[in-house]
Structures are given as structure tokens and as C-alpha cells.
Amino acid sequence: MRGKLRFGLIGCGVISGTHVAAIQRVGGELAACADVVPERARTLANAWGADVYDDYREMLRRGDIDVVTICTPSGMHADMAVEASRRKKHVIVEKPMDITLAKADRMIEACRENGVKLAVISQHRFDPSTVYLRQAVAEGRLGTLALGDASVKWFRSQAYYDSGEWRGTWALDGGGALMNQAIHTVDLLQHIMGDVTSIRANMATVGHARIEVEDVATATVKFRSGALGTIVATTCAYPGLSARLEVHGSEGSAVIDSDKLVYFKTGTEQRGYEAPEAPGTDGVGNAAAAANPGGLNVWAHEQQVRDMIEAIREDREPLVNGEEGRKPLRIILALYHAARTGQTVELR
């Protein structure tokens, strides 16, 4: 496929601006926006010269749209992705890809059957810190992995949950602090440490009213390698704390904090991050998103949208395809089951 790819956007809420900026930066074109609130779509479309729709199905009938980006409430993702695939549109879907494994699998199968690419947003896999650490682990520089910790202690106000009827509901949000805020760090945990095989967990709702989902959760996990790990997530923390990933092995330890590799030490070396710093990441990324869901840095989304465009042109799978996007969803759903039942959940 040659020439500039044209994108259609479904859902014009908080995260949509990040996606549009990423599309523009990689040389794509925003052709149309769809939202059930026309004013919201119109505001975004007017800024970029795009057409406006209040029905995404009508937008999907257009033959000049190559890629559809889905930024709607999580529980709507699968139906929209399936319809887009039937219209032969490639699909980028925000995390989580949906709220059940059955719906995620339906999305994967539909895109496969219709010969289109599916990418699930997990932009922090593209962070230089993540790439560097994963390679270091693969090369054995940290020795035998022993412990991995994922911690997201962020703040979301009551007004955040009250801003949409779908927020904080199991039916459309799919979960709380884990499913929406911590899913990226959970994804990086398994991306670097390997497959999770068992989970024990607790969760509660303690800091917000009028929500069904958890705003605090803790879990202990076991990895296929035999290493152990912890997951901690909350939206009740005082504003300003960061997302943090720690990886410890028999010969070294590493810490990623707010997208930065802030600690890397082995038995033979102690140094800072050697790879070039990603442009535009300083002081943004997770640090800004800790208190403001609209504070995400565009740079990492840009890398993932670029990867999708290259995957389409090269006829290969995106780096975070449907199967990869399914992995953190599976872990979080198992964690919820473990917390509800009080039992250890085995993942095989």
C-alpha cells in the first residue's frame, strides 16, 4: 500500500487527541471522526480538517479510510473492531482491547478472517527503557530472574469517575485501577519477566463513591520461570507518584520509573541508561498521567502508530498484535477472579 494512509477515529474523548497527534506526526491523515456526542467529534475534526459522524457505522462505509482507531469505552471495542474488519479496515484499539477474553478472541479472529491488521495500544513497549531492559534480560545480564514488581499508585478524582456514566462500571470500563491505569505496567511486567502461571489477589473500593470497580488492588504472582512477583495498583494515591517496574535477578537489578530506566546495576557494572533518550519524553509520560489521564506523552503512541503503518506496508504483524494485547487482559481478569474467590488462580 503506497501513499498516505487515511485514518478514521471512533471515540473523541480524552485520549483521542494523543492518537490524532501521533497520526499526524507519522505522516498519516485523519479523514473522519465519529462520536455519539457530535460536538466532541466536531471540535476534534475542525482542528484537523476531518469529517464528522455521529454513527461510526456510517463512517466505516467509506472506501477511502484505511485504518480505524478505536478510543471508546472498553466494553464497546470488540463490536466496533469486528465491524471495521468486515469493512476491510485495519484496526488500532486502545487498551484494554475489550473486557473479556471471549470478546478479545472474537476481535482477533475477525481481523484474521478479513485479512486486516490488529494493533492493541501498549505504547510503553516502545519506550527505549523497556527495549533496553528486555534485551538485557534476554542476554542474561541480570542472571536468573527472581522477582518482578509492578506498582501504579496514581490519583483519579471523584470528578474523573463522574465525568462519564460508563466510568467505574464493570460493563463498560471492565475494571478500575488495574484494568485502566495499571494495565500498561502489568503488560511490561509479563513482557520482561515472562508468562504468569498463578495469581493470588485482593481488591477493594475505598476512596471513591458511585463506582462498581476497584480503586485499590494487590496481587502476588508466579512466573513460568519460577520467579515471583507483585502487582499493586490504586487510584487513591496522593497526586504525583509514578508508575514503577522493578526487575531483580541473581546478578543484577533494574528499575523503570515514569518511563525512565533510573537504576541498572549488575555484579560487574553500575551505570545509567546508555541508549539515547527518546525525544520529548523528559518530564512527561507516566509522570504527567499519574494525576491527569490526558497528560500522556505522544512520543510512545507515535512509535506504535508508525509500527502499524509499517506492518501494513510490509504485510507483517504489528509488534503488539491481538495475541500480545490479550496477555495483560488475561492476567488482570485472572487477578479479579482470584480476588473475588479468595483462591489461587492457575493460568496454563
C-alpha positions in Angstrom: 0.0 0.0 0.0 1.5 3.3 -1.1 0.8 6.9 -0.3 -0.5 8.5 2.8 -2.7 6.2 5.0 -6.1 7.7 6.0 -7.4 7.2 9.4 -10.9 7.2 10.9 -11.3 7.7 14.7 -14.1 6.3 16.8 -14.5 8.0 20.2 -13.3 11.6 20.7 -12.7 11.6 24.4 -9.6 12.3 26.5 -7.2 10.0 24.7 -8.2 10.8 21.2 -6.1 13.9 21.0 -3.0 11.8 21.7 -3.9 9.5 18.8 -4.6 12.3 16.4 -1.2 13.9 17.2 0.5 10.6 16.7 -1.2 10.0 13.4 -0.1 13.4 12.1 3.5 13.0 13.3 4.0 9.8 11.4 2.6 11.2 8.2 -0.9 9.8 8.3 -4.1 11.7 7.7 -7.2 12.0 9.9 -10.0 11.6 7.4 -13.0 11.4 9.8 -14.1 11.3 13.5 -17.1 9.6 14.9 -18.7 10.1 18.3 -22.2 9.8 19.8 -21.6 13.4 21.1 -21.3 15.3 17.8 -19.9 18.4 19.4 -17.0 16.4 20.8 -16.3 15.0 17.3 -16.7 18.3 15.7 -14.2 20.0 18.0 -11.5 17.4 17.1 -12.4 17.3 13.4 -12.3 21.0 12.9 -8.8 21.2 14.3 -7.6 18.7 11.7 -9.9 19.2 8.7 -11.7 15.9 9.1 -15.3 14.9 8.5 -17.7 14.3 11.4 -20.1 11.4 12.0 -22.4 10.6 14.9 -22.6 7.0 13.8 -19.4 5.1 13.4 -21.0 2.6 11.1 -21.7 5.3 8.5 -18.0 6.3 8.7 -16.9 2.7 8.2 -18.8 2.6 4.9 -16.3 5.0 3.4 -13.9 3.4 1.0 -11.1 5.9 1.5 -10.4 5.0 5.1 -7.5 2.6 5.6 -7.1 2.4 9.4 -9.7 2.8 12.2 -8.6 3.8 15.6 -11.0 2.9 18.5 -10.9 5.1 21.6 -14.4 4.3 23.0 -15.3 2.8 26.4 -13.6 -0.5 26.7 -16.7 -2.7 26.6 -17.5 -1.4 23.1 -14.2 -2.2 21.5 -14.9 -5.7 20.1 -18.1 -4.9 18.3 -16.5 -1.8 16.6 -13.3 -3.7 15.7 -15.3 -6.6 14.2 -17.4 -4.2 12.1 -14.3 -2.3 10.9 -12.6 -5.6 9.9 -15.6 -6.6 7.9 -15.3 -3.3 6.0 -11.6 -4.2 5.4 -10.2 -1.5 7.7 -7.1 -2.2 9.7 -7.7 -1.7 13.4 -5.8 0.1 16.2 -7.7 -0.3 19.5 -6.9 1.3 22.9 -6.2 -0.8 25.9 -7.8 -2.9 27.2 -8.7 -4.5 23.9 -12.0 -5.3 25.5 -13.2 -6.5 28.9 -13.5 -10.3 28.3 -11.3 -12.9 26.7 -14.2 -14.1 24.6 -14.6 -10.6 23.1 -10.9 -10.2 22.6 -10.7 -13.6 20.8 -13.7 -12.6 18.6 -11.8 -9.4 17.6 -8.6 -11.4 16.8 -10.5 -13.9 14.7 -12.5 -11.3 12.8 -9.4 -9.4 11.8 -7.6 -12.6 10.8 -10.6 -13.8 8.7 -10.9 -10.4 7.0 -7.2 -10.1 6.2 -6.6 -6.9 8.2 -4.0 -5.9 10.8 -5.0 -5.5 14.5 -2.8 -3.5 16.9 -3.6 -3.1 20.6 -2.2 0.1 22.3 0.7 -0.8 24.6 2.8 2.2 23.8 5.3 1.7 26.7 6.7 -1.4 25.0 8.3 1.0 22.6 9.9 3.1 25.3 13.8 2.9 25.0 13.9 1.9 28.7 11.7 -1.1 28.0 13.5 -2.2 24.9 16.9 -1.9 26.7 15.8 -3.8 29.8 14.1 -6.6 27.9 17.2 -7.1 25.8 19.4 -7.1 28.9 17.2 -9.8 30.5 17.3 -11.8 27.2 21.1 -11.6 27.2 21.3 -12.9 30.8 22.9 -9.7 32.1 20.6 -9.9 35.2 21.2 -13.6 35.8 18.4 -15.8 36.8 15.2 -13.8 37.3 13.9 -13.9 40.9 11.4 -11.1 41.4 9.4 -8.6 39.4 7.3 -5.8 40.9 4.7 -3.7 39.1 3.4 -0.7 41.0 1.0 2.0 39.8 0.0 4.4 42.6 -1.9 7.1 40.8 -4.7 9.6 41.6 -8.1 9.9 40.0 -10.6 12.3 41.4 -14.2 11.6 42.0 -14.9 14.1 39.2 -13.0 11.8 36.8 -15.3 8.9 37.6 -18.4 11.1 37.5 -17.4 12.5 34.0 -19.0 9.6 32.2 -21.7 7.2 33.1 -19.6 4.3 31.8 -16.6 5.1 34.0 -16.2 2.8 37.0 -18.6 0.2 35.7 -17.9 -3.4 35.1 -20.0 -3.5 31.9 -18.1 -0.8 30.0 -15.0 0.1 32.0 -14.2 -3.6 32.7 -12.4 -2.7 35.9 -10.8 0.1 37.8 -7.2 0.8 38.8 -5.9 -2.4 37.3 -7.8 -2.5 34.0 -7.5 1.1 33.2 -4.4 2.6 34.9 -2.1 -0.3 35.7 -2.6 -2.4 32.6 0.4 -0.9 30.9 2.7 -1.7 33.7 1.2 -5.2 34.1 1.9 -5.7 30.4 5.6 -4.6 30.8 5.9 -7.0 33.8 4.9 -10.0 31.8 6.7 -8.7 28.7 10.0 -8.7 30.6 9.5 -11.4 33.2 7.7 -14.0 31.1 4.4 -15.8 31.4 2.4 -15.7 34.6 1.3 -19.1 35.8 -0.5 -18.4 39.1 -2.1 -15.4 41.0 -3.4 -14.6 44.4 -5.1 -11.3 44.9 -7.2 -8.8 46.9 -9.1 -5.8 45.8 -11.3 -3.1 47.3 -13.1 0.1 46.7 -12.2 2.6 49.4 -11.6 6.1 48.0 -14.4 6.8 45.6 -18.2 6.8 45.6 -20.6 5.7 42.9 -18.2 3.2 41.2 -18.5 -0.5 41.0 -14.9 -1.3 40.3 -11.7 -1.5 42.4 -9.7 1.6 43.2 -7.0 -0.4 45.1 -5.7 -3.9 44.4 -2.7 -6.1 45.3 -1.6 -9.4 44.0 1.3 -11.9 44.2 2.1 -13.8 41.1 4.4 -16.7 40.0 6.1 -16.8 36.6 6.7 -19.8 34.4 10.4 -19.4 35.1 9.8 -19.9 38.8 10.3 -16.3 39.7 7.8 -14.5 41.9 6.2 -11.0 41.6 3.8 -8.5 43.0 1.3 -6.2 41.4 0.0 -3.1 43.3 -2.5 -0.6 41.8 -4.6 2.2 43.1 -6.2 5.5 42.0 -6.3 6.7 45.6 -2.7 7.8 46.0 -1.8 11.5 46.5 -1.2 13.1 43.1 2.3 12.9 41.7 3.5 9.4 42.4 4.8 7.3 39.5 4.3 4.0 37.7 7.3 1.8 38.6 8.6 -1.6 37.4 11.4 -3.4 39.2 13.2 -6.5 37.9 15.6 -8.4 40.1 17.9 -11.3 39.2 20.7 -13.3 40.7 23.3 -11.0 39.0 21.5 -7.6 38.8 18.6 -5.3 39.3 16.8 -2.7 37.2 14.1 -0.1 37.9 12.0 1.8 35.4 10.2 4.7 36.9 8.0 7.1 34.9 9.2 5.5 31.7 12.9 6.1 32.6 15.5 3.4 33.4 16.6 5.0 36.6 18.6 2.1 38.1 20.6 -0.6 36.3 23.2 -2.5 38.3 24.8 -5.9 37.8 27.6 -7.6 39.6 30.2 -6.1 37.3 28.8 -2.7 36.4 26.9 0.2 37.7 25.9 2.9 35.2 23.0 4.9 33.9 20.9 4.3 30.8 23.3 4.1 27.9 20.9 4.3 24.9 19.9 7.7 23.5 17.0 9.3 25.3 13.7 9.3 23.5 12.9 12.8 22.2 10.1 14.6 24.1 10.0 12.1 27.0 11.7 14.3 29.6 9.2 15.1 32.4 6.2 13.8 30.6 5.0 10.2 30.1 3.7 8.5 33.2 4.7 11.3 35.5 2.1 13.6 33.9 -0.5 10.8 33.6 -0.3 10.0 37.3 -2.8 12.7 38.1 -4.1 13.6 34.7 -5.4 11.0 32.2 -4.8 13.4 29.4 -1.2 14.0 30.3 0.3 11.2 28.3 3.3 11.9 26.1 2.6 11.5 22.4 6.1 10.1 21.6 5.4 6.4 22.5 2.0 6.4 20.8 3.8 7.8 17.7 6.1 4.8 17.7 3.2 2.4 17.9 1.2 4.1 15.1 4.4 4.1 13.0 4.8 0.4 13.6 1.2 -0.2 12.5 1.8 1.7 9.3 5.0 -0.2 8.6 3.2 -3.5 9.4 0.5 -2.7 6.8 3.1 -1.7 4.1 5.4 -4.7 4.8 2.5 -7.1 5.3 3.7 -8.3 8.7 2.1 -8.4 12.2 2.3 -5.3 14.3 4.6 -5.7 17.3 1.7 -5.5 19.7 -0.9 -7.5 17.8 -4.1 -9.1 19.1 -2.4 -12.0 20.7 0.1 -9.7 22.5 -2.7 -7.3 23.6 -4.6 -10.3 25.0 -1.8 -11.2 27.5 -2.2 -8.4 30.1 -6.0 -8.7 29.8 -5.8 -12.4 30.7 -3.7 -11.6 33.8 -6.0 -8.9 35.1 -9.1 -11.0 34.6 -7.5 -13.8 36.4 -6.5 -11.4 39.2 -10.1 -10.3 39.5 -11.2 -13.9 39.8 -8.6 -14.6 42.4 -9.7 -11.6 44.4 -13.4 -12.5 44.2 -12.9 -16.1 45.2 -10.0 -15.9 47.6 -8.4 -18.7 45.7 -5.1 -19.1 43.8 -5.9 -18.9 40.1 -3.7 -21.1 37.8 -3.0 -19.9 34.2 -1.9 -22.6 31.9 
